[in-house]
């Protein structure tokens, strides 16, 4: 006969069944809202795939006609009309070099390959988070017994699969999930750290695919003193960058001029300007509107100065921290993810990075923490429901009225609270004090 569990560790059967049912529903939602639309649409990946394909062929990935014609020649259909605003290439040459294997495929096959890679990234990040939670250094009586924690961890996985940013990233073919998975691979887990060369290659790959998403994580490696990984990151990243640029230079295309022109067009008052002049782009998750007020329209020098000061301050702050082995690493990466969303130019889908502070918060709650982990988890939860994405989608389809009053409610009351929430989450993280040796926070 199986021995009876003590009452204090007995698994709550009703909660277990409920958790698995919710997980099943979350998986179906991810399939319907993310995977299937991604296989049929992947609209943002059109210009990325086209750029990688054109780069391979020696063309100019920053020229609209070259880019669009190349996409159509690769099998592009009706996903994007022939409008320049949908093909304003802003990614650096490293993105196209890093994604060249996908760009070598035709558009339908390349799109499917990217959805598959993004789906594997969803699973990889989930496994990474589970590894952190399984190796929690604190045990009962103050922490949560493992038997009682499992259903809550299943619910956490369901929240990850049903998160609005995850589905939106898959639907539009964006890059954040793959970047996050590469960063997680570079960071490792409490029981496993990849070799320095593998961690460096993963972080370099993430940085080459989307530098603004991975750059601050490299700063986190500085704070952790992981110098060998950083050396490999610099070496591998420099090699990819050299190949990316030399390929364009050898083809004799005016790629630099084209990239700068596209940046000016994108950042000006127009399609993607994140200011009240462009109400749709006002939903962007960033502090760009504040920078515009302080630096005369968002001058690049001013923005770069703010970034440098913020980065130096965070680096100094985390180097002063003391905490248990492992937990400190996760805390640093949580700070890096929030800072990245605050200082970079993103839409809501890049909030997939908040999976890192979510794991930190749940780990703290399981270890017996209270206020700080709970506050961070509540802040992350602001980004998880797909309400803004759904409302925006319905408005674009014309199913919701687009009067002057409705967009104000949609974009200000529903969407623009997010930068303030991010500032609050960052404040809580920077105010955390670790108790050395047991991983608890107060």
Rosetta blueprint (number, residue, H / E / L):
1 X L
2 X L
3 X L
4 X L
5 X L
6 X L
7 X H
8 X H
9 X H
10 X L
11 X L
12 X L
13 X H
14 X H
15 X H
16 X H
17 X H
18 X H
19 X H
20 X H
21 X H
22 X H
23 X H
24 X H
25 X H
26 X H
27 X H
28 X H
29 X H
30 X H
31 X H
32 X H
33 X H
34 X H
35 X H
36 X H
37 X H
38 X H
39 X H
40 X H
41 X L
42 X L
43 X L
44 X L
45 X H
46 X H
47 X H
48 X H
49 X H
50 X H
51 X H
52 X H
53 X H
54 X H
55 X H
56 X H
57 X H
58 X L
59 X L
60 X L
61 X L
62 X L
63 X L
64 X H
65 X H
66 X H
67 X H
68 X H
69 X H
70 X H
71 X H
72 X H
73 X H
74 X L
75 X L
76 X L
77 X L
78 X L
79 X L
80 X L
81 X L
82 X L
83 X L
84 X H
85 X H
86 X H
87 X H
88 X L
89 X L
90 X L
91 X L
92 X L
93 X H
94 X H
95 X H
96 X H
97 X H
98 X H
99 X L
100 X H
101 X H
102 X H
103 X H
104 X L
105 X L
106 X L
107 X H
108 X H
109 X H
110 X H
111 X H
112 X H
113 X H
114 X H
115 X H
116 X H
117 X H
118 X H
119 X H
120 X H
121 X H
122 X H
123 X H
124 X H
125 X H
126 X H
127 X H
128 X H
129 X H
130 X H
131 X H
132 X H
133 X H
134 X H
135 X L
136 X L
137 X L
138 X L
139 X L
140 X L
141 X L
142 X L
143 X L
144 X L
145 X L
146 X H
147 X H
148 X H
149 X H
150 X H
151 X H
152 X H
153 X H
154 X H
155 X H
156 X H
157 X H
158 X H
159 X H
160 X H
161 X H
162 X H
163 X L
164 X H
165 X H
166 X H
167 X H
168 X H
169 X H
170 X H
171 X H
172 X H
173 X L
174 X L
175 X L
176 X H
177 X H
178 X H
179 X H
180 X H
181 X H
182 X H
183 X H
184 X H
185 X H
186 X H
187 X H
188 X L
189 X E
190 X L
191 X L
192 X E
193 X L
194 X L
195 X L
196 X H
197 X H
198 X H
199 X H
200 X H
201 X H
202 X H
203 X H
204 X H
205 X H
206 X H
207 X H
208 X H
209 X H
210 X L
211 X H
212 X H
213 X H
214 X H
215 X H
216 X H
217 X H
218 X H
219 X H
220 X H
221 X H
222 X H
223 X H
224 X H
225 X L
226 X L
227 X H
228 X H
229 X H
230 X H
231 X H
232 X H
233 X H
234 X H
235 X H
236 X H
237 X H
238 X H
239 X H
240 X H
241 X H
242 X H
243 X H
244 X H
245 X H
246 X H
247 X H
248 X H
249 X H
250 X H
251 X H
252 X L
253 X L
254 X L
255 X H
256 X H
257 X H
258 X H
259 X H
260 X H
261 X H
262 X H
263 X H
264 X H
265 X H
266 X H
267 X H
268 X L
269 X L
270 X L
271 X L
272 X L
273 X L
274 X L
275 X L
276 X L
277 X L
278 X L
279 X L
280 X L
281 X H
282 X H
283 X H
284 X L
285 X E
286 X L
287 X L
288 X H
289 X H
290 X H
291 X H
292 X H
293 X H
294 X H
295 X L
296 X L
297 X L
298 X L
299 X L
300 X H
301 X H
302 X H
303 X H
304 X H
305 X H
306 X H
307 X H
308 X H
309 X H
310 X H
311 X H
312 X H
313 X H
314 X H
315 X H
316 X H
317 X H
318 X H
319 X H
320 X L
321 X L
322 X L
323 X L
324 X L
325 X L
326 X L
327 X H
328 X H
329 X H
330 X H
331 X H
332 X H
333 X H
334 X H
335 X H
336 X H
337 X H
338 X H
339 X H
340 X H
341 X H
342 X H
343 X H
344 X L
345 X L
346 X E
347 X L
348 X H
349 X H
350 X H
351 X H
352 X H
353 X H
354 X H
355 X H
356 X H
357 X H
358 X H
359 X H
360 X H
361 X H
362 X H
363 X H
364 X H
365 X H
366 X H
367 X L
368 X L
369 X L
370 X L
371 X H
372 X H
373 X H
374 X H
375 X H
376 X H
377 X H
378 X H
379 X H
380 X H
381 X H
382 X H
383 X H
384 X H
385 X L
386 X L
387 X H
388 X H
389 X H
390 X H
391 X H
392 X H
393 X H
394 X H
395 X H
396 X H
397 X L
398 X L
399 X L
400 X L
401 X L
402 X L
403 X L
404 X H
405 X H
406 X H
407 X H
408 X H
409 X H
410 X H
411 X H
412 X H
413 X H
414 X H
415 X H
416 X L
417 X L
418 X H
419 X H
420 X H
421 X H
422 X H
423 X H
424 X H
425 X H
426 X H
427 X H
428 X H
429 X H
430 X H
431 X L
432 X L
433 X L
434 X E
435 X L
436 X L
437 X L
438 X L
439 X L
440 X L
441 X E
442 X L
